[in-house]
Amino acid sequence: MIRLARNADRGRCLMLLKKSHEAAGFPWPFRGANAYSLFVHHTSSPDACCFVLDVGGVAQGILMASAFDHPFGAGRWAKETVWFVAEAHRGRGSMRMLDAYEAWAKEQGCVVIGMASLASNDVSALYERRGFASAETHFLKFI
């Protein structure tokens, strides 16, 4: 089942955020306080959402996103902050999370929804099958 996260999911969601951080291979350490702030923001802001993939009462996936007015006047957009599903639970539930995100974005009056794909875990083909098109490539240089 896909549902909005509740405060009772906090510990499990923080663990999923940590696993997401590890899977991404980020070179900076995971910071629990930042993950906690992210959870609080996405579960309390009217312009944000935090969906979980609930399997038997346990969050096995998390999708956080925010809605905003595009700075170039292109209307209201939704942007994914993080999407991670525990390996054992990937599949149809993951796709239902994207469905819930899209429905939420429409309710927010968004005209565009965005998803990111890391170079370390390129899922662009999945996004393209879902109707997303590549729009921008970001390059990072740690200094």
N, C-alpha and C positions, 0 to 999 in steps of 0.2 A: 504494500500500500504506500502511496505517496501522500505525504501530509506536511503541513507547516511544522517546523520544530517548536517544541515547548521547552520551558525552562528545565524540565526534568531530563531533557536530552542533552543538556549542556556538557556533562562529562564525556559522553560518548561522541558528541560532535567535536569536542576539543581533541579527542583521540584520533578521529577521522582527519581533522585538519593537520595533525602531526604526521599521520601516515601519508597524506597528500604532499606535505613538505618533503618528506623523505623520498617519496616516489619521484618527485620532480628533480631531485638531485641539486637543490639550491645550495650554493656555497656558504650561506650564512646560517647560523644556528636557529633552530625553531625557538620561538619565544611564546610561552604559554600565555603571558599577560596580553600580548598582541592578539593571539587567537581568541582569547576571552572577549576582548573589546570588539573584535570582528563579529563574534557570535551575538553579543548584546546589541550591536548596531543593526545587524540583519534580522534580529527577531523583534526589535522594538521600533524601528523607523517605519513610517508609513510609505517611504520611498524605497524600501528594501524588503527582501524576502529570504527565507532560509527553509528550503524544502529538505525533507529527509526521506530516504527509502526505508520504510519500517518493515522489518521482517520479524514476525513473532514478538513485536513490542520493543525491538532493538534497532536503533538507527544503524543501517549498514551502508548508507550513502548520504552525501550532503551536496546540495547545490545552493549557493548563495549568489544573489544578484541585486543590483540597484537600478532604479529608474531615474532619469535626469533629462532636463531640457538640453538638447545639443547646443554647444556654444556657437555654432555657425548658423543657427536658426533652422536646422533641419528637422525640427519636431522633437518629440519625446522619444528617447532611446532607453533600452534596457541593456545592461552590461553584466555579464557573469563575473563574479569575483573569484569563485572557486567551485569546481565540480570534481568530486571524488567519490568513487564507489569501491568498497572492499572487493578484492579480486573474486572471492567466492560468490559474489552477488551481482556481478556485471551481466548485462543482457537486457531482457525486456524491461526490467525495473528501471534501468538506466534511461531507456527511451521514454518511459512514462514520466521520469523526472524532467526531461526536456519538454514533454507535452505540458506538464504543470507550469513550468517556467514560461512557456509561450502564452498559455492562457492567462497567467498572472500579468505578463507584460501587456497583453491586450486590455485587460481590466484597468491597467495603469494609464491607458491611452497612448501607449508606445506605438510608433510606426516602424521601428527597427529593433531587432534583438541581436545581441552579439555574444559570441562564444570565443574563447581563446584556445589555442593549441600550442603546447610547449614543443620546442625542438626536441627535447628529451623524450617526449611521448606524443608524437604527431598523430592526431586523430582527425585530420582534415577530411579524409575520405568519409568518415562517419557523418561529419557536419554537412558535407556536400550532398550525401544521400538524403539528408533531412531538409535540403533546400537552402542551406547557407552558401554564400559565395565568398571566396577570399577577397579581402578588401585592403589589407594593409599588413606589412611585415615589420616587426620591430626588431631592432638590433640593440644589444646591450654591451657595454664595455664597463667592467668594474675598474674603478680607479682608486 
